[in-house]
C-alpha cells in the first residue's frame, strides 16, 4: 500500500531543496545567490493504528497521519 492517510488522503509531496551562497545585504554582502535546486520529498508521518469502526465494536488496522490522530478524527480502541 502507498504512504497515504486513509482519513484525510495526505500523501507524499515533492518540492525543491534550495542551496544558497553568499552574504546577505543586511550583513554587508551583495546578497544571497541560489546555486542549485535539488528535488526532494515531503513525507507525512503515517502510523498504523487500530481504529474502531462505525458500529463501535470491531477494530480495524488503518494507516493514519499523526495530525488526524491528534485532532481526534478517529476513535482509538
N, C-alpha and C positions, 0 to 999 in steps of 0.2 A: 504494500500500500504506500501511497505517497505521503510526504510530510505535509499534512493538511489537517486543520482543526475541523472536526465533524460538526461543531456548533456554529461557528462564525465563518467557515471556509477560508481562514487565514492560511496562506501558503508561502513558499519561498519566493522572494522578490529579488530582482537584480538591480545593481547600481554601479557606481564608479568609486574607486578609491583614488583621490587626487593627491599627487606628490608636488609639494611646493618648495621653492628655493629662493633665497634672498633675505633681505632685511626689510621690515615694514617701514613705510614712510614715517610713521609715528616715532620710530626709533632712529630716524635719520638716514634710512636707506632709500633706494629708488623704488621700493615696492616689491611685493611677492610676485614671482612668476611661476606659472604652472609648467612643470617639466614633463609630466606624464600622467596618463589616466590608465588605470587597470580595472578590469571588470571584477566585481565581487558579488557575493550572495548574502542577503539578509535572511536568516533562517528563524522561524518562530520557535518559541520554547514549547514543544509539544510533549505531553505526558500521557501515558496510558493509565486511565483511571476507571475504576468500577463505578458505574453510574446507574442509579435506579431509573427504571423505565416509567412510563406514564401511569401504569397501574399501581406503582409503589411497592411491588413485591419482588419482581425479577430484577437482577443486577446484570448489566451488560458491560463489557470492557470496551471503552471508546478512546480514541485519540483526541485530546482536548488541549488547547493552549492554556497557559497559566493565567492569562488575562480573563478568560471565561471562568476559570476555577475561582479566582479572587472575586469576580463580580457576582458569583452565586448563580450563574446561569444553569448550573447542573445541580442535581441532588446526589451527593455522595452517599455511598452505602454505609 
